[in-house]
Amino acid sequence: MSTNLPMTIEVDPKRCVRCGLCMNDCLAKVIIASDKGLPQMISGGESRCFRCRHCLAICPTGALSWNGETSNSCATLGETPAPEMMENLLRQRRSVRAYRRENVSKETLDRLAQAMNYVPTGCNDRALFFSYSRSIETTDECRAAVAKYLTTRSDEELPEGIKRYGKFRQALASGEDVFFRNAPHFVAISVSPEARDAHIDPYIAAAQFEMLACSFGLGTCWDGMATSLFNAVPKLYARLNIPDEFTLKIVLLFGIPVVRYARAPLLPPYPASEVSFSD
Ligand SMILES: Cc1cc2nc3c(=O)[nH]c(=O)nc-3n(C[C@H](O)[C@H](O)[C@H](O)COP(=O)(O)O)c2cc1C
């Protein structure tokens, strides 16, 4: 990444066709036309730039570079899924609570992690942090630590936020993996509380992770219980290696499912209204 370079744009005058697309698409309105009609960043624009790179993405001739990133450093556009495929994905996705005891391949883990670089965040703050459990062994250690913690404490000894988990003591003692559903992996998503949309950004990331994982044939399950547990127990939280400036928001289990759903039940529609401004 080139974020340490001075934030600016450069334009190759031979390739620029002066179409103005970069200026029109700049959310921060920090790009204007020079005397020669070439795009340039306004004075002080560096600090107002959202770093969204729309100017770089939209330039039809690849004349513009942003902060040292050129058209050559961008990915070429691929096909996007047909609506029917996306609809199937949304309709057929299920929370999976039974997984094969098998690691997801390193290649798939890397692709999932890399795709997270593209999730949108409010004001493009990009203040997310991802902690991955990349192997069954690591998740096993986590499972064991959680089970040990809960089975060796009375309800009175449990922190306020997770007293309700005392009811799982017996199930945990008998080997039932109430918190991690025998998943081989999980990702814990954290956010800087400074992020302007800190209350939303991690959940968008989780939803996108879930959809992509589904397209790889993986199952996922949002794990609000593990999230609460980690947040309530500092010594378990510490194992996630989340930097101090971030706060854990959601844990997502994932792995190869052993359950296969034969159909997609139709769900009742949410109440909805049509917005109208006319009287
Ligand atoms: C924010 C959030 C937290 C959740 N936490 C848990 C959880 O702790 N344990 C669990 O088994 N499922 C959890 N779920 C999954 C829901 O229970 C699940 O979406 C619901 O049962 C409907 O099933 P479906 O996802 O297969 O449609 C959570 C889902 C969301 C969105």
The ligand as an SDF file (V2000), in Angstrom:
LIG
                    3D

 31 33  0  0  0  0  0  0  0  0999 V2000
  -26.1540  -10.9890   14.6930 C   0  0  0  0  0  0  0  0  0  0  0  0
  -26.4290  -12.4730   14.6880 C   0  0  0  0  0  0  0  0  0  0  0  0
  -26.0090  -13.2470   15.7510 C   0  0  0  0  0  0  0  0  0  0  0  0
  -26.2460  -14.6300   15.7550 C   0  0  0  0  0  0  0  0  0  0  0  0
  -25.7680  -15.3880   16.7860 N   0  0  0  0  0  0  0  0  0  0  0  0
  -25.9360  -16.7430   16.7650 C   0  0  0  0  0  0  0  0  0  0  0  0
  -25.3920  -17.5650   17.7900 C   0  0  0  0  0  0  0  0  0  0  0  0
  -24.7740  -17.0810   18.7440 O   0  0  0  0  0  0  0  0  0  0  0  0
  -25.5480  -18.9170   17.7020 N   0  0  0  0  0  0  0  0  0  0  0  0
  -26.2250  -19.4840   16.6620 C   0  0  0  0  0  0  0  0  0  0  0  0
  -26.3410  -20.7100   16.6200 O   0  0  0  0  0  0  0  0  0  0  0  0
  -26.7760  -18.7200   15.6760 N   0  0  0  0  0  0  0  0  0  0  0  0
  -26.6350  -17.3670   15.6880 C   0  0  0  0  0  0  0  0  0  0  0  0
  -27.1350  -16.5890   14.6660 N   0  0  0  0  0  0  0  0  0  0  0  0
  -27.8560  -17.2170   13.5450 C   0  0  0  0  0  0  0  0  0  0  0  0
  -29.3770  -16.9920   13.6230 C   0  0  0  0  0  0  0  0  0  0  0  0
  -29.8560  -17.6260   14.7550 O   0  0  0  0  0  0  0  0  0  0  0  0
  -29.9910  -17.5150   12.3190 C   0  0  0  0  0  0  0  0  0  0  0  0
  -29.7840  -16.5320   11.3370 O   0  0  0  0  0  0  0  0  0  0  0  0
  -31.4450  -17.8690   12.4290 C   0  0  0  0  0  0  0  0  0  0  0  0
  -31.5770  -18.9950   13.2200 O   0  0  0  0  0  0  0  0  0  0  0  0
  -32.0910  -18.1520   11.0550 C   0  0  0  0  0  0  0  0  0  0  0  0
  -31.4620  -19.2200   10.4090 O   0  0  0  0  0  0  0  0  0  0  0  0
  -30.7750  -19.0140    8.9810 P   0  0  0  0  0  0  0  0  0  0  0  0
  -29.6090  -18.0900    9.1840 O   0  0  0  0  0  0  0  0  0  0  0  0
  -30.3450  -20.3760    8.5630 O   0  0  0  0  0  0  0  0  0  0  0  0
  -31.7790  -18.4180    8.0560 O   0  0  0  0  0  0  0  0  0  0  0  0
  -26.9330  -15.2250   14.6670 C   0  0  0  0  0  0  0  0  0  0  0  0
  -27.3460  -14.4340   13.5920 C   0  0  0  0  0  0  0  0  0  0  0  0
  -27.1000  -13.0770   13.5910 C   0  0  0  0  0  0  0  0  0  0  0  0
  -27.5200  -12.2530   12.3860 C   0  0  0  0  0  0  0  0  0  0  0  0
  1  2  1  0
  2  3  1  0
  2 30  2  0
  3  4  2  0
  4  5  1  0
  4 28  1  0
  5  6  2  0
  6  7  1  0
  6 13  1  0
  7  8  2  0
  7  9  1  0
  9 10  1  0
 10 11  2  0
 10 12  1  0
 12 13  2  0
 13 14  1  0
 14 15  1  0
 14 28  1  0
 15 16  1  0
 16 17  1  0
 16 18  1  0
 18 19  1  0
 18 20  1  0
 20 21  1  0
 20 22  1  0
 22 23  1  0
 23 24  1  0
 24 25  2  0
 24 26  1  0
 24 27  1  0
 28 29  2  0
 29 30  1  0
 30 31  1  0
M  END
$$$$
